[in-house]
Amino acid sequence: MAPRRTLVRWVVVAVSATLLGLWVLGGKSSVKLRQTQWQAIKAKDAKLDTSYTADKPKQEAIVAAFKHAWSAYERDAMGDDEYHPIGHKGSNLSAAGGIGYAVIDAIDTMQIMGLTSEYQRARKWIAEKLTFDRDGKHNTFETTIRVLGGLLSAYHLSDEDPVFLERAVDLADRMLPAFTTKSGLPLPMVNLHKKQGVGEDYNANLISTAEATTLQLEFKYLSHLTDNEEYWRKAEKVMKVVKDAKIEFGLAPIFMNAETGDFMMSEIRLGSRGDSYYEYLLKQYLLTNRTEAVYEQMYQDTMDAIHSTLVRQGVNKGSTYTIEMLPQRHEGGLKWTLSPKQDHLVCFLAGSLMLGAVRSRAFVEAVSVPPLASELSDAGKNDWNLGYELLETCIDTYDSPTGLSAEIVHFYVDGDGRDWKENRGKDWYVKGMEFLGTAPSYDARYILRPETVESLFIAFRLTGDHRYRDYGWKIFQSIEKHCKVESGGYASILDVMNVNTAKEDKMETFFLSETLKYLYLLFSDASVLPLDQYVFNTEAHPFPIFHSGVRPLFS
């Protein structure tokens, strides 16, 4: 195998030479604007509510769902990292014991919903029983976004209760050794007892791009709170390494070598192992009150690359979706095969693009609600329209027999041998089971994911268009119908295409920290966590926007 640096050069050469001639997977490229979207959000019959009046009955129903889920966990598994509602038991992510994943991930949702008694019991557990002194491996990324992020958000929302900051500092200090590599990229696992970074068994230096670049909000906000620049520098160094290594056309492969800092030959995609890299480019710029221009430029360059490289339109309805690029060795170099596959995870991008359009691509400081075309640059209109269209596609993927979206969908393309006209006029299908009655596949699951409701929340806050609330309520009702466990809790389902689907015995912590939180906020008024004052980390933990006095490492 060639050295990694040589391999990256091969990628650059291959893509630079063929970018304009990439195999187009049927459908149509979506590089040009579809101007009709500006009319769609201002149509005379649109129900706009730019005061964001709270919908109390729907909020109460969502709070009841949270209490149904939390009370079961508290009854059966308090303190365990994860909950299995059908088996009425908990489990931990390490044999050494739990570190409060479920409790800490959910506590700021309790604060936002005003669940005082539940919050007090959760706080008491954190104060009296939580320990990070566990001699086992914990994922650096997941522990940062869920546990460190949850503690920092709870600290802010509690008017700076010191117990949360003390626990956050203890955790962060145990995690810092994960960054002790030659390049400065973190290792994917950390032993919190030994304070030691740990590589994967099958490849000691492998780190996914998303895992390395989705730690920055948390460590930078902690640095701001403690005046300890070490947290900031460790996290910022990662971004410098990525910027220096980034290949020419502006998109990042999903794996890096933590020792050398190089990209490895791997897929380029906006879904798993890539998603939150793109998310945090914008959010790092916003968190420090738009003072770090390097992240704005990285964000803008990357969004432009997404437009020109990864966006396609369906062959039937013209639904806008994103593709994946798969590298293959070919005659001494690389070629890229394109796959019309889109993870549910990609649906975060819809809201992110709309937010970026009004925060990073606008001519005015305070953009109208909904935004006026004259207020945005051409690139801003491009981003807004792409976000709008992607959200419409994500909503469309919920048009299944259960009303829930699959973990992964594929899109029909000309010449793929599939008769897309037979599939209810859809652009998408669940691979291996395009039609009812087929056995469920891994792709067919719905695991209580939040990305579409996150984008619905952002879209509603930026437009006031009640369609987004209507869509969110419909999703919530489908969750209630198909995922609720009557004895307590909510479970994933195995087959969104089957109304009689079996359930999987697991309630992901992000259901409490993200899905129900974003649904609650979708029906809140404008005073609750406004988007011009807060940035949500990738686990939906809100951090207040602040000014930084730290001199940047790079530009």
DAWORA-V790733 format. One record per residue. RES is the residue in one letter. PHI is phi in whole degrees, -180 to 180 (999 if undefined). NEAR is the number of other ideal C-beta (glycine too) atoms within 12 Angstrom. D_LAST is the distance of its C-alpha to the last C-alpha in Angstrom with 2 decimals. Layout:
res=RES phi=PHI near=NEAR d_last=D_LAST
res=RES phi=PHI near=NEAR d_last=D_LAST
This chain:
res=M phi=999 near=9 d_last=33.54
res=A phi=-70 near=17 d_last=30.89
res=P phi=-56 near=14 d_last=28.00
res=R phi=-62 near=27 d_last=25.04
res=R phi=-63 near=19 d_last=22.70
res=T phi=-62 near=19 d_last=25.49
res=L phi=-61 near=30 d_last=25.96
res=V phi=-63 near=33 d_last=22.45
res=R phi=-63 near=22 d_last=23.02
res=W phi=-60 near=32 d_last=26.26
res=V phi=-61 near=40 d_last=24.59
res=V phi=-60 near=27 d_last=22.30
res=V phi=-62 near=21 d_last=25.39
res=A phi=-62 near=30 d_last=27.65
res=V phi=-74 near=31 d_last=25.53
res=S phi=-59 near=21 d_last=24.41
res=A phi=-77 near=19 d_last=28.09
res=T phi=-122 near=22 d_last=29.50
res=L phi=-56 near=27 d_last=27.10
res=L phi=-74 near=14 d_last=29.24
res=G phi=-110 near=13 d_last=32.35
res=L phi=-58 near=26 d_last=31.68
res=W phi=-58 near=23 d_last=34.86
res=V phi=-88 near=24 d_last=35.02
res=L phi=-82 near=34 d_last=36.74
res=G phi=60 near=27 d_last=39.33
res=G phi=56 near=31 d_last=38.70
res=K phi=-136 near=24 d_last=36.47
res=S phi=-68 near=25 d_last=32.81
res=S phi=-111 near=31 d_last=31.24
res=V phi=-73 near=22 d_last=28.71
res=K phi=-81 near=18 d_last=30.58
res=L phi=-69 near=24 d_last=30.93
res=R phi=-107 near=25 d_last=34.10
res=Q phi=-64 near=16 d_last=34.71
res=T phi=-61 near=15 d_last=37.46
res=Q phi=-66 near=33 d_last=35.14
res=W phi=-67 near=24 d_last=34.72
res=Q phi=-75 near=16 d_last=38.46
res=A phi=-62 near=23 d_last=38.71
res=I phi=-90 near=35 d_last=37.12
res=K phi=-123 near=22 d_last=39.15
res=A phi=-59 near=16 d_last=42.47
res=K phi=-60 near=9 d_last=45.50
res=D phi=-94 near=12 d_last=46.58
res=A phi=-69 near=19 d_last=43.22
res=K phi=-95 near=19 d_last=43.55
res=L phi=-100 near=24 d_last=40.71
res=D phi=-138 near=24 d_last=40.39
res=T phi=-81 near=22 d_last=37.47
res=S phi=-90 near=13 d_last=38.88
res=Y phi=55 near=29 d_last=38.38
res=T phi=-56 near=21 d_last=41.77
res=A phi=-67 near=21 d_last=41.98
res=D phi=-99 near=25 d_last=44.30
res=K phi=-62 near=14 d_last=46.06
res=P phi=-60 near=12 d_last=48.41
res=K phi=-71 near=28 d_last=45.67
res=Q phi=-60 near=30 d_last=43.57
res=E phi=-63 near=18 d_last=46.68
res=A phi=-67 near=25 d_last=47.18
res=I phi=-71 near=41 d_last=43.65
res=V phi=-62 near=29 d_last=44.15
res=A phi=-61 near=22 d_last=47.45
res=A phi=-66 near=37 d_last=45.72
res=F phi=-60 near=41 d_last=43.29
res=K phi=-64 near=29 d_last=46.27
res=H phi=-63 near=30 d_last=48.16
res=A phi=-74 near=45 d_last=45.35
res=W phi=-68 near=40 d_last=44.56
res=S phi=-63 near=28 d_last=48.20
res=A phi=-68 near=33 d_last=48.95
res=Y phi=-61 near=42 d_last=46.09
res=E phi=-63 near=32 d_last=47.11
res=R phi=-69 near=21 d_last=50.71
res=D phi=-104 near=27 d_last=50.22
res=A phi=-150 near=33 d_last=47.04
res=M phi=-54 near=28 d_last=45.59
res=G phi=98 near=29 d_last=42.89
res=D phi=-74 near=29 d_last=42.53
res=D phi=-70 near=38 d_last=39.21
res=E phi=-134 near=36 d_last=40.64
res=Y phi=-129 near=43 d_last=43.74
res=H phi=-120 near=30 d_last=46.35
res=P phi=-71 near=36 d_last=48.39
res=I phi=-76 near=25 d_last=51.19
res=G phi=-84 near=22 d_last=51.92
res=H phi=55 near=21 d_last=51.41
res=K phi=-151 near=22 d_last=49.36
res=G phi=-110 near=31 d_last=45.93
res=S phi=-151 near=25 d_last=44.01
res=N phi=-119 near=24 d_last=41.18
res=L phi=-82 near=27 d_last=38.22
res=S phi=-139 near=28 d_last=39.24
res=A phi=-64 near=13 d_last=42.71
res=A phi=-77 near=20 d_last=41.83
res=G phi=120 near=25 d_last=41.86
res=G phi=-82 near=34 d_last=39.78
res=I phi=-127 near=46 d_last=36.82
res=G phi=80 near=45 d_last=37.42
res=Y phi=-49 near=46 d_last=35.41
res=A phi=-67 near=45 d_last=37.78
res=V phi=-65 near=45 d_last=38.43
res=I phi=-72 near=44 d_last=34.88
res=D phi=-64 near=47 d_last=33.60
res=A phi=-97 near=51 d_last=36.32
res=I phi=-68 near=49 d_last=36.63
res=D phi=-74 near=47 d_last=34.24
res=T phi=-65 near=46 d_last=36.11
res=M phi=-61 near=38 d_last=39.22
res=Q phi=-63 near=33 d_last=37.66
res=I phi=-67 near=38 d_last=36.60
res=M phi=-82 near=34 d_last=40.04
res=G phi=75 near=20 d_last=41.89
res=L phi=-88 near=31 d_last=43.64
res=T phi=-65 near=14 d_last=44.53
res=S phi=-68 near=16 d_last=46.99
res=E phi=-62 near=31 d_last=44.90
res=Y phi=-63 near=30 d_last=41.88
res=Q phi=-64 near=17 d_last=43.99
res=R phi=-70 near=25 d_last=45.32
res=A phi=-66 near=40 d_last=41.89
res=R phi=-62 near=34 d_last=40.59
res=K phi=-62 near=20 d_last=43.69
res=W phi=-64 near=28 d_last=43.05
res=I phi=-63 near=42 d_last=39.48
res=A phi=-70 near=23 d_last=40.76
res=E phi=-108 near=16 d_last=43.79
res=K phi=-122 near=21 d_last=43.39
res=L phi=-69 near=36 d_last=39.77
res=T phi=-140 near=22 d_last=38.74
res=F phi=-104 near=37 d_last=35.76
res=D phi=-83 near=21 d_last=37.72
res=R phi=-115 near=30 d_last=38.31
res=D phi=-87 near=21 d_last=38.86
res=G phi=-159 near=25 d_last=37.59
res=K phi=-89 near=29 d_last=34.59
res=H phi=-127 near=42 d_last=32.43
res=N phi=-67 near=34 d_last=29.64
res=T phi=-59 near=48 d_last=26.25
res=F phi=-65 near=41 d_last=24.87
res=E phi=-63 near=38 d_last=28.10
res=T phi=-66 near=45 d_last=28.69
res=T phi=-68 near=52 d_last=25.29
res=I phi=-73 near=43 d_last=25.49
res=R phi=-91 near=43 d_last=29.21
res=V phi=-89 near=48 d_last=30.20
res=L phi=-62 near=53 d_last=27.27
res=G phi=-62 near=49 d_last=26.21
res=G phi=-65 near=50 d_last=29.86
res=L phi=-65 near=49 d_last=30.43
res=L phi=-68 near=47 d_last=27.51
res=S phi=-66 near=45 d_last=28.63
res=A phi=-61 near=42 d_last=32.22
res=Y phi=-60 near=37 d_last=31.29
res=H phi=-66 near=34 d_last=29.87
res=L phi=-71 near=30 d_last=32.72
res=S phi=-93 near=27 d_last=35.33
res=D phi=59 near=11 d_last=34.41
res=E phi=68 near=17 d_last=32.89
res=D phi=-62 near=27 d_last=35.70
res=P phi=-63 near=19 d_last=34.83
res=V phi=-61 near=25 d_last=36.17
res=F phi=-73 near=39 d_last=33.22
res=L phi=-70 near=28 d_last=30.58
res=E phi=-61 near=24 d_last=32.70
res=R phi=-67 near=36 d_last=32.89
res=A phi=-65 near=43 d_last=29.14
res=V phi=-65 near=28 d_last=28.42
res=D phi=-59 near=28 d_last=31.11
res=L phi=-66 near=41 d_last=29.71
res=A phi=-62 near=41 d_last=26.08
res=D phi=-64 near=26 d_last=27.33
res=R phi=-73 near=31 d_last=29.37
res=M phi=-92 near=44 d_last=26.48
res=L phi=-54 near=34 d_last=23.90
res=P phi=-61 near=24 d_last=25.64
res=A phi=-62 near=41 d_last=24.70
res=F phi=-85 near=37 d_last=21.21
res=T phi=-84 near=24 d_last=22.99
res=T phi=-123 near=30 d_last=22.45
res=K phi=-60 near=17 d_last=21.39
res=S phi=-84 near=27 d_last=18.14
res=G phi=99 near=33 d_last=17.45
res=L phi=-71 near=43 d_last=18.31
res=P phi=-77 near=45 d_last=21.20
res=L phi=-78 near=40 d_last=24.73
res=P phi=-73 near=40 d_last=26.34
res=M phi=-129 near=32 d_last=29.11
res=V phi=-144 near=42 d_last=29.73
res=N phi=-93 near=28 d_last=33.06
res=L phi=-72 near=39 d_last=32.98
res=H phi=-73 near=21 d_last=36.08
res=K phi=-81 near=21 d_last=35.02
res=K phi=54 near=24 d_last=31.36
res=Q phi=-144 near=23 d_last=30.50
res=G phi=-71 near=34 d_last=28.25
res=V phi=-135 near=32 d_last=30.41
res=G phi=-86 near=26 d_last=29.92
res=E phi=-70 near=21 d_last=31.87
res=D phi=-61 near=10 d_last=35.39
res=Y phi=-86 near=8 d_last=35.13
res=N phi=-163 near=18 d_last=31.76
res=A phi=-63 near=17 d_last=30.47
res=N phi=-107 near=27 d_last=26.85
res=L phi=-80 near=34 d_last=26.49
res=I phi=-141 near=48 d_last=24.03
res=S phi=-76 near=38 d_last=23.50
res=T phi=-60 near=49 d_last=20.08
res=A phi=-63 near=42 d_last=20.96
res=E phi=-63 near=39 d_last=22.25
res=A phi=-77 near=45 d_last=19.11
res=T phi=-112 near=47 d_last=16.71
res=T phi=-125 near=43 d_last=19.13
res=L phi=-124 near=52 d_last=19.20
res=Q phi=-73 near=52 d_last=16.13
res=L phi=-59 near=47 d_last=17.89
res=E phi=-68 near=47 d_last=20.80
res=F phi=-72 near=49 d_last=19.38
res=K phi=-71 near=47 d_last=16.97
res=Y phi=-67 near=42 d_last=19.95
res=L phi=-62 near=43 d_last=22.18
res=S phi=-60 near=33 d_last=19.96
res=H phi=-61 near=30 d_last=20.18
res=L phi=-74 near=30 d_last=23.93
res=T phi=-108 near=23 d_last=24.61
res=D phi=61 near=14 d_last=22.20
res=N phi=-102 near=23 d_last=21.63
res=E phi=-72 near=22 d_last=18.02
res=E phi=-61 near=24 d_last=18.99
res=Y phi=-58 near=34 d_last=19.01
res=W phi=-63 near=37 d_last=15.47
res=R phi=-65 near=24 d_last=14.14
res=K phi=-61 near=37 d_last=16.23
res=A phi=-72 near=43 d_last=15.04
res=E phi=-70 near=36 d_last=11.27
res=K phi=-58 near=34 d_last=11.81
res=V phi=-58 near=43 d_last=13.39
res=M phi=-68 near=42 d_last=10.51
res=K phi=-66 near=27 d_last=8.61
res=V phi=-61 near=34 d_last=12.07
res=V phi=-65 near=46 d_last=12.62
res=K phi=-62 near=30 d_last=9.66
res=D phi=-67 near=23 d_last=10.83
res=A phi=-90 near=34 d_last=14.35
res=K phi=-59 near=31 d_last=14.36
res=I phi=-76 near=39 d_last=17.14
res=E phi=-61 near=21 d_last=17.13
res=F phi=-87 near=30 d_last=18.73
res=G phi=92 near=29 d_last=16.21
res=L phi=-122 near=42 d_last=18.40
res=A phi=-111 near=45 d_last=18.63
res=P phi=-58 near=40 d_last=21.93
res=I phi=-86 near=35 d_last=23.27
res=F phi=-131 near=35 d_last=23.54
res=M phi=-131 near=44 d_last=21.49
res=N phi=-97 near=35 d_last=22.81
res=A phi=-66 near=40 d_last=21.86
res=E phi=-82 near=24 d_last=22.83
res=T phi=-92 near=25 d_last=21.10
res=G phi=82 near=31 d_last=18.08
res=D phi=-93 near=37 d_last=19.35
res=F phi=-73 near=44 d_last=20.46
res=M phi=-104 near=36 d_last=24.23
res=M phi=-64 near=34 d_last=26.60
res=S phi=-162 near=35 d_last=26.93
res=E phi=-64 near=32 d_last=27.18
res=I phi=-112 near=43 d_last=24.58
res=R phi=-156 near=39 d_last=25.53
res=L phi=-99 near=44 d_last=24.63
res=G phi=-96 near=38 d_last=27.31
res=S phi=-57 near=29 d_last=27.90
res=R phi=71 near=32 d_last=25.30
res=G phi=-127 near=41 d_last=22.67
res=D phi=-53 near=39 d_last=23.10
res=S phi=-76 near=43 d_last=21.09
res=Y phi=-58 near=49 d_last=17.89
res=Y phi=-69 near=43 d_last=17.88
res=E phi=-62 near=46 d_last=19.21
res=Y phi=-80 near=46 d_last=16.57
res=L phi=-61 near=44 d_last=13.59
res=L phi=-68 near=43 d_last=15.29
res=K phi=-69 near=46 d_last=16.72
res=Q phi=-65 near=47 d_last=13.68
res=Y phi=-64 near=36 d_last=12.56
res=L phi=-75 near=37 d_last=16.20
res=L phi=-61 near=38 d_last=16.97
res=T phi=-96 near=31 d_last=14.98
res=N phi=60 near=25 d_last=16.54
res=R phi=60 near=27 d_last=13.90
res=T phi=-103 near=20 d_last=11.72
res=E phi=-101 near=33 d_last=8.44
res=A phi=-63 near=18 d_last=7.55
res=V phi=-61 near=24 d_last=5.16
res=Y phi=-76 near=42 d_last=8.58
res=E phi=-63 near=28 d_last=10.60
res=Q phi=-67 near=23 d_last=9.39
res=M phi=-61 near=36 d_last=9.96
res=Y phi=-63 near=39 d_last=13.15
res=Q phi=-63 near=30 d_last=14.36
res=D phi=-60 near=26 d_last=14.02
res=T phi=-70 near=41 d_last=15.81
res=M phi=-63 near=41 d_last=18.46
res=D phi=-61 near=29 d_last=19.18
res=A phi=-67 near=29 d_last=19.75
res=I phi=-62 near=43 d_last=22.05
res=H phi=-55 near=35 d_last=24.02
res=S phi=-83 near=25 d_last=24.63
res=T phi=-121 near=34 d_last=25.34
res=L phi=-109 near=44 d_last=26.57
res=V phi=-100 near=44 d_last=28.62
res=R phi=-137 near=42 d_last=32.40
res=Q phi=-121 near=33 d_last=35.46
res=G phi=-66 near=37 d_last=38.65
res=V phi=-82 near=30 d_last=41.82
res=N phi=-106 near=27 d_last=44.07
res=K phi=-91 near=25 d_last=42.58
res=G phi=79 near=25 d_last=39.29
res=S phi=-62 near=36 d_last=37.28
res=T phi=-84 near=43 d_last=33.54
res=Y phi=-144 near=52 d_last=32.18
res=T phi=-115 near=50 d_last=29.50
res=I phi=-103 near=39 d_last=30.30
res=E phi=-117 near=36 d_last=29.23
res=M phi=-112 near=40 d_last=28.58
res=L phi=-115 near=25 d_last=30.52
res=P phi=-81 near=32 d_last=30.03
res=Q phi=-141 near=19 d_last=33.16
res=R phi=-67 near=18 d_last=33.96
res=H phi=-156 near=18 d_last=35.71
res=E phi=48 near=9 d_last=37.30
res=G phi=82 near=12 d_last=34.88
res=G phi=-144 near=24 d_last=31.75
res=L phi=-128 near=32 d_last=30.74
res=K phi=-129 near=25 d_last=31.76
res=W phi=-115 near=37 d_last=30.73
res=T phi=-100 near=22 d_last=33.37
res=L phi=-102 near=35 d_last=32.63
res=S phi=-122 near=30 d_last=34.13
res=P phi=-83 near=39 d_last=35.02
res=K phi=-114 near=36 d_last=34.35
res=Q phi=-135 near=47 d_last=32.60
res=D phi=-72 near=38 d_last=32.33
res=H phi=-57 near=42 d_last=33.06
res=L phi=-54 near=41 d_last=29.67
res=V phi=-64 near=45 d_last=28.12
res=C phi=-67 near=47 d_last=29.69
res=F phi=-61 near=51 d_last=26.86
res=L phi=-65 near=49 d_last=24.87
res=A phi=-60 near=46 d_last=27.34
res=G phi=-67 near=45 d_last=26.64
res=S phi=-62 near=48 d_last=22.89
res=L phi=-64 near=49 d_last=22.87
res=M phi=-66 near=49 d_last=25.15
res=L phi=-66 near=41 d_last=23.11
res=G phi=-63 near=45 d_last=19.88
res=A phi=-62 near=42 d_last=21.95
res=V phi=-90 near=39 d_last=22.94
res=R phi=-104 near=38 d_last=19.79
res=S phi=-124 near=37 d_last=17.08
res=R phi=-123 near=34 d_last=19.22
res=A phi=-109 near=30 d_last=21.70
res=F phi=-85 near=21 d_last=22.82
res=V phi=-120 near=16 d_last=24.25
res=E phi=-71 near=12 d_last=23.26
res=A phi=-110 near=13 d_last=26.33
res=V phi=-79 near=31 d_last=27.19
res=S phi=-64 near=22 d_last=30.89
res=V phi=-121 near=27 d_last=32.51
res=P phi=-69 near=33 d_last=32.88
res=P phi=-68 near=39 d_last=30.19
res=L phi=-92 near=22 d_last=31.52
res=A phi=-58 near=26 d_last=30.48
res=S phi=-69 near=15 d_last=29.98
res=E phi=-86 near=24 d_last=27.30
res=L phi=-113 near=32 d_last=24.94
res=S phi=-68 near=24 d_last=23.24
res=D phi=-58 near=20 d_last=24.69
res=A phi=-65 near=27 d_last=21.84
res=G phi=-65 near=34 d_last=22.56
res=K phi=-64 near=32 d_last=26.22
res=N phi=-59 near=33 d_last=25.51
res=D phi=-64 near=41 d_last=23.68
res=W phi=-60 near=47 d_last=26.42
res=N phi=-63 near=37 d_last=29.19
res=L phi=-65 near=42 d_last=27.87
res=G phi=-61 near=45 d_last=27.53
res=Y phi=-58 near=42 d_last=31.01
res=E phi=-69 near=40 d_last=32.50
res=L phi=-62 near=42 d_last=31.07
res=L phi=-65 near=47 d_last=32.48
res=E phi=-60 near=37 d_last=35.82
res=T phi=-67 near=39 d_last=35.85
res=C phi=-61 near=43 d_last=35.05
res=I phi=-62 near=33 d_last=37.86
res=D phi=-63 near=32 d_last=40.12
res=T phi=-70 near=44 d_last=39.70
res=Y phi=-84 near=37 d_last=41.41
res=D phi=-82 near=29 d_last=44.46
res=S phi=-121 near=36 d_last=46.17
res=P phi=-55 near=27 d_last=49.58
res=T phi=-92 near=36 d_last=48.08
res=G phi=77 near=29 d_last=45.63
res=L phi=-124 near=42 d_last=42.78
res=S phi=-97 near=44 d_last=40.08
res=A phi=-73 near=47 d_last=39.95
res=E phi=-61 near=37 d_last=37.27
res=I phi=-140 near=36 d_last=36.70
res=V phi=-121 near=46 d_last=38.00
res=H phi=-114 near=37 d_last=38.33
res=F phi=-118 near=44 d_last=38.84
res=Y phi=-66 near=36 d_last=41.68
res=V phi=-135 near=29 d_last=41.02
res=D phi=-59 near=21 d_last=43.49
res=G phi=85 near=14 d_last=45.30
res=D phi=-89 near=21 d_last=44.54
res=G phi=82 near=10 d_last=48.24
res=R phi=-102 near=25 d_last=47.97
res=D phi=-91 near=15 d_last=50.06
res=W phi=-67 near=29 d_last=47.54
res=K phi=-68 near=15 d_last=50.16
res=E phi=-85 near=14 d_last=52.08
res=N phi=-96 near=28 d_last=49.38
res=R phi=54 near=20 d_last=50.08
res=G phi=70 near=18 d_last=48.12
res=K phi=-89 near=33 d_last=44.79
res=D phi=-87 near=36 d_last=41.75
res=W phi=-118 near=43 d_last=40.98
res=Y phi=-152 near=42 d_last=43.00
res=V phi=-95 near=39 d_last=42.87
res=K phi=-58 near=26 d_last=43.15
res=G phi=88 near=20 d_last=46.54
res=M phi=-153 near=29 d_last=48.14
res=E phi=-61 near=30 d_last=47.84
res=F phi=-123 near=19 d_last=51.19
res=L phi=-62 near=23 d_last=52.91
res=G phi=97 near=12 d_last=54.87
res=T phi=-81 near=18 d_last=52.54
res=A phi=-63 near=18 d_last=51.69
res=P phi=-67 near=29 d_last=48.33
res=S phi=-114 near=23 d_last=45.34
res=Y phi=-55 near=20 d_last=42.23
res=D phi=-61 near=32 d_last=40.44
res=A phi=-81 near=38 d_last=43.02
res=R phi=-73 near=37 d_last=42.16
res=Y phi=-122 near=47 d_last=40.82
res=I phi=-110 near=36 d_last=39.41
res=L phi=71 near=46 d_last=38.85
res=R phi=-70 near=40 d_last=35.29
res=P phi=-104 near=44 d_last=33.38
res=E phi=-61 near=45 d_last=30.83
res=T phi=-70 near=49 d_last=33.05
res=V phi=-69 near=47 d_last=34.18
res=E phi=-60 near=47 d_last=30.60
res=S phi=-69 near=44 d_last=29.91
res=L phi=-63 near=43 d_last=33.29
res=F phi=-60 near=46 d_last=32.40
res=I phi=-64 near=46 d_last=29.17
res=A phi=-61 near=47 d_last=31.05
res=F phi=-67 near=42 d_last=33.89
res=R phi=-63 near=41 d_last=31.79
res=L phi=-91 near=42 d_last=30.13
res=T phi=-127 near=41 d_last=33.45
res=G phi=72 near=26 d_last=36.38
res=D phi=-83 near=34 d_last=38.10
res=H phi=-67 near=26 d_last=40.74
res=R phi=-55 near=28 d_last=40.67
res=Y phi=-69 near=43 d_last=37.77
res=R phi=-66 near=36 d_last=39.88
res=D phi=-61 near=23 d_last=42.78
res=Y phi=-62 near=34 d_last=40.86
res=G phi=-62 near=42 d_last=39.62
res=W phi=-66 near=29 d_last=43.16
res=K phi=-63 near=28 d_last=44.55
res=I phi=-63 near=47 d_last=42.16
res=F phi=-60 near=41 d_last=43.15
res=Q phi=-63 near=23 d_last=46.80
res=S phi=-68 near=32 d_last=46.40
res=I phi=-62 near=41 d_last=44.80
res=E phi=-60 near=27 d_last=47.77
res=K phi=-74 near=22 d_last=50.23
res=H phi=-109 near=35 d_last=49.01
res=C phi=-111 near=42 d_last=46.90
res=K phi=-71 near=29 d_last=48.74
res=V phi=-102 near=33 d_last=50.87
res=E phi=-60 near=15 d_last=53.90
res=S phi=-80 near=18 d_last=54.24
res=G phi=132 near=27 d_last=50.70
res=G phi=91 near=41 d_last=47.15
res=Y phi=-132 near=44 d_last=45.61
res=A phi=-125 near=34 d_last=45.32
res=S phi=-66 near=40 d_last=43.50
res=I phi=-117 near=40 d_last=45.71
res=L phi=-87 near=31 d_last=46.17
res=D phi=-149 near=33 d_last=46.92
res=V phi=-69 near=42 d_last=45.72
res=M phi=-91 near=40 d_last=48.22
res=N phi=-135 near=28 d_last=51.20
res=V phi=-68 near=17 d_last=52.44
res=N phi=-104 near=17 d_last=54.37
res=T phi=-60 near=30 d_last=51.44
res=A phi=-77 near=20 d_last=51.47
res=K phi=-98 near=30 d_last=48.99
res=E phi=-103 near=28 d_last=46.77
res=D phi=-80 near=25 d_last=47.20
res=K phi=-158 near=33 d_last=43.70
res=M phi=-116 near=49 d_last=41.90
res=E phi=-61 near=38 d_last=38.14
res=T phi=-64 near=48 d_last=36.54
res=F phi=-70 near=41 d_last=34.12
res=F phi=-63 near=45 d_last=37.23
res=L phi=-81 near=51 d_last=37.53
res=S phi=-83 near=45 d_last=33.90
res=E phi=-119 near=42 d_last=32.72
res=T phi=-58 near=45 d_last=35.53
res=L phi=-72 near=48 d_last=37.92
res=K phi=-65 near=46 d_last=35.29
res=Y phi=-66 near=46 d_last=33.79
res=L phi=-64 near=45 d_last=37.36
res=Y phi=-61 near=43 d_last=38.29
res=L phi=-68 near=43 d_last=35.35
res=L phi=-59 near=42 d_last=36.20
res=F phi=-105 near=37 d_last=39.50
res=S phi=-91 near=32 d_last=38.23
res=D phi=-86 near=22 d_last=37.98
res=A phi=-69 near=22 d_last=34.83
res=S phi=-80 near=16 d_last=34.80
res=V phi=-90 near=27 d_last=34.06
res=L phi=49 near=35 d_last=30.38
res=P phi=-62 near=22 d_last=29.09
res=L phi=-72 near=34 d_last=25.95
res=D phi=-90 near=22 d_last=24.41
res=Q phi=-123 near=20 d_last=24.83
res=Y phi=-134 near=32 d_last=24.28
res=V phi=-123 near=41 d_last=22.15
res=F phi=-93 near=45 d_last=24.21
res=N phi=-71 near=45 d_last=23.04
res=T phi=-70 near=40 d_last=24.21
res=E phi=-106 near=47 d_last=27.56
res=A phi=68 near=45 d_last=28.05
res=H phi=-90 near=46 d_last=27.63
res=P phi=-81 near=39 d_last=26.49
res=F phi=-118 near=42 d_last=24.03
res=P phi=-73 near=27 d_last=23.92
res=I phi=-67 near=29 d_last=20.82
res=F phi=-141 near=26 d_last=19.68
res=H phi=-92 near=13 d_last=17.52
res=S phi=-103 near=26 d_last=15.28
res=G phi=-104 near=15 d_last=15.48
res=V phi=-85 near=24 d_last=13.21
res=R phi=-74 near=13 d_last=10.44
res=P phi=-67 near=24 d_last=7.24
res=L phi=-76 near=23 d_last=7.19
res=F phi=-153 near=21 d_last=3.77
res=S phi=-140 near=15 d_last=0.00
